[in-house]
């Protein structure tokens, strides 16, 4: 009976460890996703409203 309790405790600790590791990996990617979204938004605005070069009158 004692060994079953130890195995359950170790299993719970292992699952918690894996979940924390996965959460940390996910949270580490958030700044990169935000930067990419900002770059995509800027590129979309440049695509929708291109800046025309100034006219040169001859």
C-alpha positions, 0 to 999 in steps of 0.5 A, spaced: 500 500 500 505 504 501 508 503 494 502 505 491 502 512 494 509 513 493 508 511 485 501 516 485 505 522 488 511 521 483 506 520 477 502 527 480 509 530 480 511 528 473 505 530 470 506 537 474 513 538 471 511 536 464 505 541 464 510 547 467 515 545 462 510 546 456 507 552 459 514 555 460 515 553 452 509 556 450 510 563 454 517 564 451 514 564 444 509 570 446 513 575 445 516 573 438 508 572 436 507 579 438 513 582 434 511 578 428 503 580 428 506 587 429 510 586 422 505 583 419 500 589 421 505 594 418 506 590 412 499 590 411 498 597 411 504 599 407 500 594 402 494 598 402 497 605 402 503 605 398 507 611 398 508 614 391 515 617 389 514 624 388 513 626 381 518 630 377 516 635 373 520 636 366 
